[in-house]
Structure formats: C-alpha cells, structure tokens
Amino acid sequence: MDLHLHDIVELKKPHPCGSVTWEILRVGMDIKLKCCGCGHELMLPRSRCEKSIKKILEEKGHE
C-alpha cells in the first residue's frame, strides 16, 4: 500500500470518539496516526495498519 505523510485514511473500525478518519503523521516500519475527530495519536506496525485501512480519502502527501 502506498502511504504518504498527511494522507487522510478511513479505518474499518471507528475510534471511541466516533470518527473513522485518521491523518498519517509518520511513515516507516511503524505508522503514526492522528484521529481527525479528537486528536488522539497512536503508532501501529505497518502490517497491522495496512490491514485496518479501508480506503485513502485524501492524498496530500505527494503534491
């Protein structure tokens, strides 16, 4: 999966705040995500993150 900084992605499961959209803050072996609803940040291993992404909503990282 081709992920870039500041892309907005939709995950399969909603965050407890109700939002399903996340912004990518770091890309590498681990991916850092920021919830677009409440601002909570978390880091996931790349393999787990790619499995949980439903679709990429906005591709801002390669302008």
C-alpha positions in Angstrom: 0.0 0.0 0.0 1.3 3.4 -1.0 1.0 5.7 2.1 2.4 9.2 2.4 2.6 11.9 5.1 -0.6 13.9 5.7 -2.8 11.5 3.8 -6.3 11.1 5.3 -7.4 7.5 5.6 -10.6 5.7 6.7 -10.2 2.7 9.0 -12.5 -0.2 9.2 -13.4 0.2 12.9 -14.4 3.6 14.4 -12.4 5.3 17.2 -14.3 5.5 20.5 -14.9 9.2 19.8 -17.0 8.1 16.7 -14.5 9.2 14.0 -13.2 6.8 11.3 -10.9 9.2 9.6 -7.2 9.5 10.5 -4.3 11.6 9.3 -0.9 9.9 8.7 1.9 11.7 10.7 4.8 9.3 10.3 5.6 6.6 7.7 8.2 3.8 8.1 8.1 0.4 9.8 5.6 1.9 12.1 2.9 4.3 11.1 1.7 7.2 13.3 -1.9 8.2 13.0 -3.8 11.1 14.4 -7.6 10.9 14.9 -9.4 13.7 12.9 -12.2 13.7 15.5 -10.5 14.1 18.9 -6.8 14.4 18.0 -5.6 11.2 19.7 -2.3 9.9 18.3 -1.2 6.3 18.1 1.5 4.2 16.4 0.9 0.9 14.7 3.1 -1.6 13.0 2.9 -1.1 9.2 1.4 -4.5 8.6 -1.4 -4.0 11.1 -2.1 -0.5 9.9 -2.4 -1.6 6.2 -4.9 -4.3 7.2 -7.1 -1.9 9.1 -7.2 0.8 6.3 -10.5 0.7 4.4 -9.6 3.4 1.8 -7.5 6.5 1.3 -9.8 9.6 1.3 -7.3 12.4 0.5 -3.8 12.1 -0.9 -2.0 15.2 0.3 1.5 13.7 0.8 2.7 13.8 -2.8 1.8 17.3 -4.2 
